[in-house]
């Protein structure tokens, strides 16, 4: 799975598919000239807690901009679950680490690689 090179658009779609499977409500933020700088690619909410979910999607080797890092840090310090994801597996592993039970079933099914 890690050997496949995906574009950021394809990677975002794959992550969104995982979020759909996990029944995590979310949407894709499309930045533009009127959008604040640094807003993450995916915004959602973790059921049933209602905790905000923010995911910045990057191709492997990619880096967040200073504005993206600051945005994630600010919201993370306020209690949101924030993640920079280089793969769908990063999202699953992150959710498992946060104790999100439905992600544990997928994690066990696909292993830890």
C-alpha positions in Angstrom: 0.0 0.0 0.0 2.8 2.4 0.8 4.6 1.8 -2.5 1.8 3.3 -4.5 2.4 7.0 -5.4 -0.8 9.0 -5.0 -1.3 12.6 -5.9 -2.5 14.8 -3.0 -6.0 14.7 -4.5 -6.0 10.9 -4.6 -4.6 10.7 -1.1 -7.3 13.1 0.1 -10.0 10.9 -1.5 -8.6 7.8 0.1 -8.5 9.5 3.5 -12.1 10.7 3.0 -13.1 7.1 2.1 -11.7 5.9 5.4 -13.5 8.7 7.3 -16.7 7.7 5.6 -16.2 4.0 6.5 -15.6 5.2 10.1 -18.8 7.3 9.9 -16.9 10.5 10.8 -18.7 13.5 9.4 -16.3 15.7 7.6 -15.8 18.0 4.6 -13.0 19.1 2.3 -12.0 22.7 2.7 -11.1 24.3 -0.6 -8.8 27.3 0.1 -9.1 30.4 -2.0 -8.2 34.0 -2.0 -10.9 34.8 0.6 -10.1 31.8 2.9 -7.9 32.3 5.9 -4.4 31.0 5.5 -3.5 27.6 7.1 -7.0 26.1 7.3 -6.5 22.3 7.0 -7.7 20.2 4.1 -10.3 18.1 6.0 -12.5 19.3 8.8 -14.8 17.0 10.8 -16.1 15.9 14.1 -15.5 12.7 16.1 -18.6 11.0 17.2 -20.0 10.7 19.8 -17.7 13.2 21.6 -18.1 16.0 19.2 -14.4 16.7 19.3 -13.2 18.7 16.3 -11.1 16.8 13.7 -8.6 18.7 11.6 -6.4 16.9 9.0 -3.8 18.5 6.8 -3.0 16.1 3.9 0.5 16.0 2.5 2.2 13.7 0.0 5.1 11.8 1.5 8.0 14.2 2.0 5.7 17.2 2.0 5.8 19.8 4.7 3.2 22.1 6.3 3.5 25.8 5.8 4.1 28.0 8.8 0.4 29.1 8.6 -0.8 25.5 8.5 1.5 24.5 11.5 0.2 27.5 13.5 -3.4 26.8 12.7 -3.1 23.1 13.8 -1.1 24.1 16.9 -3.7 26.7 17.9 -6.7 24.4 17.5 -4.8 21.4 19.0 -4.1 23.4 22.2 -7.8 24.2 22.3 -8.8 20.5 22.3 -9.2 19.6 18.6 -7.7 16.4 17.3 -5.2 17.6 14.7 -3.1 15.5 12.3 -0.8 15.9 9.4 -1.5 12.8 7.3 0.9 11.4 4.6 -1.3 8.3 4.1 -4.8 6.9 5.1 -2.9 4.7 7.5 -1.6 7.7 9.3 -5.2 8.7 10.0 -6.1 5.2 11.2 -3.1 5.0 13.5 -3.7 8.5 14.8 -7.4 7.8 15.6 -6.4 4.5 17.3 -3.9 6.4 19.4 -6.6 8.9 20.4 -8.8 6.0 21.5 -11.4 6.2 18.7 -12.8 2.7 19.0 -14.1 2.2 15.4 -10.6 2.8 14.0 -9.2 -0.1 16.1 -11.1 -2.6 13.9 -9.6 -1.3 10.7 -6.2 -1.0 12.3 -6.3 -4.7 13.3 -7.6 -5.7 9.9 -4.8 -4.0 7.9 -2.0 -4.4 10.4 0.5 -1.9 11.6 2.7 -1.4 8.5 
